[in-house]
Amino acid sequence: MPLTDVDIIRRQSAVQLPLHEVDFILYSYNEYSFEEQSFQSVYELLNLFKNNIENADKPKEKYHWIEVINCSNIDLPSHIQILCEYFNIHPLTIEDITTLAPYMKLDLFNDTSALCLLMKLLTWNGQRVQQQQISFYLNCSQNLLITFQEKSLENSEPFFQSIRNRLRRIQQNNDENYQNIRLRQLNVDYLFYCLLDDIIDR
């Protein structure tokens, strides 16, 4: 599909970025524990994810949020392709996730009990319109939420910082905030709701 003016400017400004570089951040949590690990290799990420699933105790199973941040100057780095194929994300959905879209889009997949939401965000930095695209892939049957976005070249606050902070807070008996406990107790669909709410607040 043809690029708009803001898309062209965005791609031109991304030329300085390295090819195929992607950051992956895995948050694994439940009411009792929280782990956060960063990767630049999709193979290391998937190995750890697989081990976490295989070694999980059902009464204390964990929820997983994978942040995928495209730091390269291309739409679909190979590591993002590998990640999507591992989780059986439909090829057309992969194309939607990695292509700048002119509209918001929601897809529901009955065969995998998953949904994909694509949001296009426009902001004004005082000089020009900036465009950011964030995609969500939610699969509650796998306790899994994946978010896809591109690294911003601006010095703006990253998306979802308040939600990350809520997940990171260590529980201290009765001192823990109710909202933080709820976020750690409930399935990833509640995390998905909180991330959307964070975007709306911005």
Summary of the structure (lengths in Angstrom):
residues: 202
radius of gyration: 17.2
end to end distance: 28.7
largest distance: 54.8
contacts: 557
relative contact order: 0.15
helix: 39%
strand: 28%
